[in-house]
Amino acid sequence: MEVNEKIHIEEYNPEWVRHYEYEKEKLCSALGNTVLGIEHIGSTSIPEIWAKPIVDIMIGVKSLPLEKSQICKVIELGYEYLGEAGVSGKIYFRKRFPKAYNVHITQFGNLIWNNNILLRDFLCSNKDEAMRYSELKKIIISEGVNNLLEYSERKADFINEILKKANEWYNKNN
């Protein structure tokens, strides 16, 4: 199973929030009390920025790995199971039809969980940084990048820079 795929970005679409809510219910129903937390993450969760039109959903569970029966329940919802997909501590599923979703399952409260929420909350609260991120994505795409792995790699330094700012912001405000 190939993680890399062709990608494009679009202007922010408020429908993405409804897509998240719809899919969240199905995932929670399928996984039951395994779910300790579920969050809309990624660029589709940040108002007004350009994003791949794929809704990212992070599910926090008590521990990994998931039981085979739990993996099967997610697959029954139309998802493709991609295992860790190169990221230790996270299990990855994707669905591209009829709507596009990525599901990231990780241990509730771990670094992956906390960093994704911190990044989202920081960008939602700091419009200038969110717009800088949006502009970077448009530049990367305008330079001909159209595959997920290269796109992600080109954004990595910026994401790390923003995470540092987000940690400072969080520590100052809490």
Secondary structure, 3 states (H helix, E strand, C coil): CCCCCECCCECCCCHHHHHHHHHHHHHHHHHHHHEEEEEEECHHHCCCCCECCCEEEEEEECCCCCCHHHHHHHHHCCCEECCCCCCCCEEEEEECCCCCEEEEEEECCCHHHHHHHHHHHHHHHCHHHHHHHHHHHHHHHHCCCCEHHHHHHHHHHHHHHHHHHHHHHHHHHC
